[in-house]
């Protein structure tokens, strides 16, 4: 006898995807106006806060798979928004950072991004949004303890970007 599946409205992965899409619908038009994809913005935003990190750490912090990150880095380098330099402690590694042009992009997009957050806070409620952040952090901290780092040992076809 097969067990009954929970109601479709309570399919957690689908609800999380719906929530992500609802949030990204607020950010995508703004990013398009700046000529950026959400993945490019995640990389720029990460490097604005974590200067001189290697690609593995960048993939982990920006929740991108390595092949996607490689393409994004190639584009951002071509646009002179990021730079690579050898790690002085380990010549096999490269460290990534924003160029002055990349920092300018961050500073230009940042206020528009913040306006999206203010709109979400206004509509959803600042306290409720803070509660959501805390619940999500507890959720992925609890359930994600034994998961591989982003970009490592994932099933083919699983994309986070």
MIKE-840619 format. One record per residue (C-alpha): residue number from 1; x negated, y negated, z negated; residue in three letters. Coordinates in Angstrom, 2 decimals. Last residue first. Layout:
MIKE-840619
<site num="NUM" px="X" py="Y" pz="Z" residu="ALA"/>
...
end
This chain:
MIKE-840619
<site num="161" px="-21.37" py="-29.54" pz="10.62" residu="UNK"/>
<site num="160" px="-20.71" py="-26.66" pz="8.32" residu="UNK"/>
<site num="159" px="-20.93" py="-23.98" pz="10.94" residu="UNK"/>
<site num="158" px="-20.38" py="-20.27" pz="10.63" residu="UNK"/>
<site num="157" px="-20.75" py="-18.73" pz="14.08" residu="UNK"/>
<site num="156" px="-23.33" py="-16.20" pz="13.05" residu="UNK"/>
<site num="155" px="-23.11" py="-15.39" pz="9.34" residu="UNK"/>
<site num="154" px="-25.37" py="-17.44" pz="7.15" residu="UNK"/>
<site num="153" px="-28.73" py="-16.27" pz="5.86" residu="UNK"/>
<site num="152" px="-30.24" py="-19.75" pz="5.57" residu="UNK"/>
<site num="151" px="-28.88" py="-22.99" pz="7.00" residu="UNK"/>
<site num="150" px="-27.38" py="-24.18" pz="3.75" residu="UNK"/>
<site num="149" px="-29.10" py="-22.49" pz="0.81" residu="UNK"/>
<site num="148" px="-27.92" py="-18.96" pz="0.15" residu="UNK"/>
<site num="147" px="-24.97" py="-18.51" pz="-2.20" residu="UNK"/>
<site num="146" px="-25.41" py="-17.08" pz="-5.67" residu="UNK"/>
<site num="145" px="-24.31" py="-20.06" pz="-7.75" residu="UNK"/>
<site num="144" px="-21.81" py="-21.38" pz="-5.23" residu="UNK"/>
<site num="143" px="-18.60" py="-20.45" pz="-7.03" residu="UNK"/>
<site num="142" px="-19.33" py="-22.29" pz="-10.26" residu="UNK"/>
<site num="141" px="-21.30" py="-25.24" pz="-8.87" residu="UNK"/>
<site num="140" px="-18.97" py="-25.47" pz="-5.89" residu="UNK"/>
<site num="139" px="-15.88" py="-25.70" pz="-8.08" residu="UNK"/>
<site num="138" px="-17.38" py="-27.85" pz="-10.85" residu="UNK"/>
<site num="137" px="-18.53" py="-30.37" pz="-8.24" residu="UNK"/>
<site num="136" px="-15.13" py="-30.25" pz="-6.53" residu="UNK"/>
<site num="135" px="-13.32" py="-30.82" pz="-9.82" residu="UNK"/>
<site num="134" px="-15.58" py="-33.74" pz="-10.74" residu="UNK"/>
<site num="133" px="-15.22" py="-35.41" pz="-7.34" residu="UNK"/>
<site num="132" px="-11.44" py="-34.87" pz="-7.48" residu="UNK"/>
<site num="131" px="-11.24" py="-36.47" pz="-10.93" residu="UNK"/>
<site num="130" px="-13.13" py="-39.50" pz="-9.55" residu="UNK"/>
<site num="129" px="-10.66" py="-39.65" pz="-6.66" residu="UNK"/>
<site num="128" px="-7.73" py="-39.43" pz="-9.07" residu="UNK"/>
<site num="127" px="-9.20" py="-42.28" pz="-11.13" residu="UNK"/>
<site num="126" px="-9.71" py="-44.48" pz="-8.06" residu="UNK"/>
<site num="125" px="-6.24" py="-43.80" pz="-6.68" residu="UNK"/>
<site num="124" px="-5.29" py="-42.08" pz="-3.44" residu="UNK"/>
<site num="123" px="-4.42" py="-45.15" pz="-1.35" residu="UNK"/>
<site num="122" px="-6.66" py="-47.73" pz="-2.99" residu="UNK"/>
<site num="121" px="-9.50" py="-45.26" pz="-3.53" residu="UNK"/>
<site num="120" px="-9.26" py="-44.14" pz="0.10" residu="UNK"/>
<site num="119" px="-9.32" py="-47.76" pz="1.31" residu="UNK"/>
<site num="118" px="-12.28" py="-48.50" pz="-0.98" residu="UNK"/>
<site num="117" px="-14.12" py="-45.47" pz="0.40" residu="UNK"/>
<site num="116" px="-13.51" py="-46.61" pz="3.98" residu="UNK"/>
<site num="115" px="-14.76" py="-50.08" pz="3.02" residu="UNK"/>
<site num="114" px="-17.93" py="-48.41" pz="1.69" residu="UNK"/>
<site num="113" px="-18.54" py="-46.86" pz="5.08" residu="UNK"/>
<site num="112" px="-18.23" py="-50.27" pz="6.70" residu="UNK"/>
<site num="111" px="-20.70" py="-51.70" pz="4.18" residu="UNK"/>
<site num="110" px="-23.16" py="-48.85" pz="4.82" residu="UNK"/>
<site num="109" px="-23.10" py="-48.97" pz="8.62" residu="UNK"/>
<site num="108" px="-25.25" py="-52.09" pz="8.94" residu="UNK"/>
<site num="107" px="-27.67" py="-51.23" pz="6.11" residu="UNK"/>
<site num="106" px="-28.10" py="-47.67" pz="7.37" residu="UNK"/>
<site num="105" px="-28.66" py="-48.90" pz="10.93" residu="UNK"/>
<site num="104" px="-31.24" py="-51.40" pz="9.63" residu="UNK"/>
<site num="103" px="-33.00" py="-48.59" pz="7.74" residu="UNK"/>
<site num="102" px="-33.13" py="-46.62" pz="10.99" residu="UNK"/>
<site num="101" px="-34.72" py="-49.61" pz="12.76" residu="UNK"/>
<site num="100" px="-37.25" py="-49.92" pz="9.90" residu="UNK"/>
<site num="99" px="-37.98" py="-46.23" pz="10.45" residu="UNK"/>
<site num="98" px="-36.22" py="-43.69" pz="8.28" residu="UNK"/>
<site num="97" px="-38.22" py="-40.84" pz="6.82" residu="UNK"/>
<site num="96" px="-39.18" py="-37.28" pz="7.61" residu="UNK"/>
<site num="95" px="-42.11" py="-35.29" pz="6.29" residu="UNK"/>
<site num="94" px="-43.80" py="-32.74" pz="8.46" residu="UNK"/>
<site num="93" px="-45.18" py="-29.45" pz="7.18" residu="UNK"/>
<site num="92" px="-48.04" py="-27.32" pz="8.44" residu="UNK"/>
<site num="91" px="-50.54" py="-29.97" pz="7.29" residu="UNK"/>
<site num="90" px="-49.72" py="-29.25" pz="3.65" residu="UNK"/>
<site num="89" px="-50.76" py="-31.77" pz="1.00" residu="UNK"/>
<site num="88" px="-50.98" py="-34.75" pz="3.39" residu="UNK"/>
<site num="87" px="-47.56" py="-33.88" pz="4.81" residu="UNK"/>
<site num="86" px="-47.74" py="-34.81" pz="8.46" residu="UNK"/>
<site num="85" px="-45.53" py="-37.66" pz="9.64" residu="UNK"/>
<site num="84" px="-42.17" py="-37.64" pz="11.26" residu="UNK"/>
<site num="83" px="-40.18" py="-40.76" pz="12.03" residu="UNK"/>
<site num="82" px="-36.53" py="-41.68" pz="12.03" residu="UNK"/>
<site num="81" px="-34.37" py="-44.25" pz="13.82" residu="UNK"/>
<site num="80" px="-36.60" py="-44.49" pz="16.89" residu="UNK"/>
<site num="79" px="-33.71" py="-43.56" pz="19.24" residu="UNK"/>
<site num="78" px="-35.79" py="-40.61" pz="20.48" residu="UNK"/>
<site num="77" px="-36.49" py="-39.70" pz="16.84" residu="UNK"/>
<site num="76" px="-32.76" py="-39.80" pz="16.03" residu="UNK"/>
<site num="75" px="-31.98" py="-37.58" pz="19.04" residu="UNK"/>
<site num="74" px="-34.67" py="-35.03" pz="18.22" residu="UNK"/>
<site num="73" px="-33.61" py="-35.07" pz="14.56" residu="UNK"/>
<site num="72" px="-30.00" py="-34.36" pz="15.51" residu="UNK"/>
<site num="71" px="-30.99" py="-31.45" pz="17.73" residu="UNK"/>
<site num="70" px="-33.17" py="-29.92" pz="14.99" residu="UNK"/>
<site num="69" px="-30.46" py="-30.50" pz="12.39" residu="UNK"/>
<site num="68" px="-27.98" py="-28.52" pz="14.42" residu="UNK"/>
<site num="67" px="-30.40" py="-25.59" pz="14.71" residu="UNK"/>
<site num="66" px="-31.23" py="-25.79" pz="10.96" residu="UNK"/>
<site num="65" px="-27.63" py="-25.77" pz="9.72" residu="UNK"/>
<site num="64" px="-26.51" py="-28.97" pz="8.07" residu="UNK"/>
<site num="63" px="-25.39" py="-29.67" pz="4.50" residu="UNK"/>
<site num="62" px="-27.16" py="-33.06" pz="4.25" residu="UNK"/>
<site num="61" px="-29.15" py="-32.07" pz="1.16" residu="UNK"/>
<site num="60" px="-29.96" py="-28.57" pz="2.38" residu="UNK"/>
<site num="59" px="-30.86" py="-29.58" pz="5.92" residu="UNK"/>
<site num="58" px="-33.01" py="-32.44" pz="4.58" residu="UNK"/>
<site num="57" px="-34.80" py="-30.07" pz="2.23" residu="UNK"/>
<site num="56" px="-35.58" py="-27.74" pz="5.08" residu="UNK"/>
<site num="55" px="-36.56" py="-30.62" pz="7.38" residu="UNK"/>
<site num="54" px="-39.14" py="-31.99" pz="4.97" residu="UNK"/>
<site num="53" px="-38.62" py="-34.99" pz="2.75" residu="UNK"/>
<site num="52" px="-40.28" py="-38.40" pz="2.96" residu="UNK"/>
<site num="51" px="-37.44" py="-40.66" pz="1.78" residu="UNK"/>
<site num="50" px="-34.48" py="-39.26" pz="-0.10" residu="UNK"/>
<site num="49" px="-31.87" py="-42.02" pz="-0.45" residu="UNK"/>
<site num="48" px="-32.00" py="-43.60" pz="3.01" residu="UNK"/>
<site num="47" px="-33.00" py="-40.19" pz="4.34" residu="UNK"/>
<site num="46" px="-29.68" py="-38.72" pz="3.16" residu="UNK"/>
<site num="45" px="-27.68" py="-41.56" pz="4.69" residu="UNK"/>
<site num="44" px="-29.47" py="-41.23" pz="8.00" residu="UNK"/>
<site num="43" px="-28.96" py="-37.45" pz="8.04" residu="UNK"/>
<site num="42" px="-25.30" py="-37.72" pz="7.03" residu="UNK"/>
<site num="41" px="-24.80" py="-40.46" pz="9.64" residu="UNK"/>
<site num="40" px="-26.18" py="-38.22" pz="12.37" residu="UNK"/>
<site num="39" px="-23.81" py="-35.44" pz="11.26" residu="UNK"/>
<site num="38" px="-20.80" py="-37.79" pz="11.26" residu="UNK"/>
<site num="37" px="-21.65" py="-38.84" pz="14.78" residu="UNK"/>
<site num="36" px="-22.96" py="-42.32" pz="15.40" residu="UNK"/>
<site num="35" px="-22.33" py="-45.05" pz="17.98" residu="UNK"/>
<site num="34" px="-21.51" py="-47.69" pz="15.37" residu="UNK"/>
<site num="33" px="-17.90" py="-47.92" pz="16.49" residu="UNK"/>
<site num="32" px="-17.84" py="-44.12" pz="16.52" residu="UNK"/>
<site num="31" px="-18.86" py="-44.15" pz="12.84" residu="UNK"/>
<site num="30" px="-15.92" py="-46.40" pz="12.00" residu="UNK"/>
<site num="29" px="-13.51" py="-44.19" pz="13.95" residu="UNK"/>
<site num="28" px="-14.91" py="-41.06" pz="12.23" residu="UNK"/>
<site num="27" px="-14.69" py="-42.31" pz="8.62" residu="UNK"/>
<site num="26" px="-10.97" py="-42.35" pz="7.77" residu="UNK"/>
<site num="25" px="-10.19" py="-39.23" pz="9.82" residu="UNK"/>
<site num="24" px="-13.11" py="-37.68" pz="7.94" residu="UNK"/>
<site num="23" px="-11.15" py="-37.75" pz="4.68" residu="UNK"/>
<site num="22" px="-8.04" py="-36.10" pz="6.14" residu="UNK"/>
<site num="21" px="-10.22" py="-33.59" pz="7.98" residu="UNK"/>
<site num="20" px="-12.04" py="-32.66" pz="4.78" residu="UNK"/>
<site num="19" px="-8.75" py="-32.25" pz="2.90" residu="UNK"/>
<site num="18" px="-7.36" py="-30.04" pz="5.65" residu="UNK"/>
<site num="17" px="-10.56" py="-27.96" pz="5.62" residu="UNK"/>
<site num="16" px="-10.30" py="-27.55" pz="1.85" residu="UNK"/>
<site num="15" px="-6.65" py="-26.50" pz="2.20" residu="UNK"/>
<site num="14" px="-7.59" py="-23.99" pz="4.88" residu="UNK"/>
<site num="13" px="-10.36" py="-22.48" pz="2.75" residu="UNK"/>
<site num="12" px="-8.00" py="-22.29" pz="-0.26" residu="UNK"/>
<site num="11" px="-5.09" py="-20.51" pz="1.39" residu="UNK"/>
<site num="10" px="-2.40" py="-21.79" pz="-0.94" residu="UNK"/>
<site num="9" px="0.01" py="-23.03" pz="1.71" residu="UNK"/>
<site num="8" px="-0.23" py="-19.56" pz="3.30" residu="UNK"/>
<site num="7" px="1.40" py="-18.03" pz="0.23" residu="UNK"/>
<site num="6" px="-0.78" py="-15.45" pz="-1.41" residu="UNK"/>
<site num="5" px="-1.36" py="-12.23" pz="0.42" residu="UNK"/>
<site num="4" px="0.69" py="-9.25" pz="-0.72" residu="UNK"/>
<site num="3" px="-1.34" py="-6.20" pz="-1.49" residu="UNK"/>
<site num="2" px="-1.41" py="-3.39" pz="0.97" residu="UNK"/>
<site num="1" px="0.00" py="0.00" pz="0.00" residu="UNK"/>
end
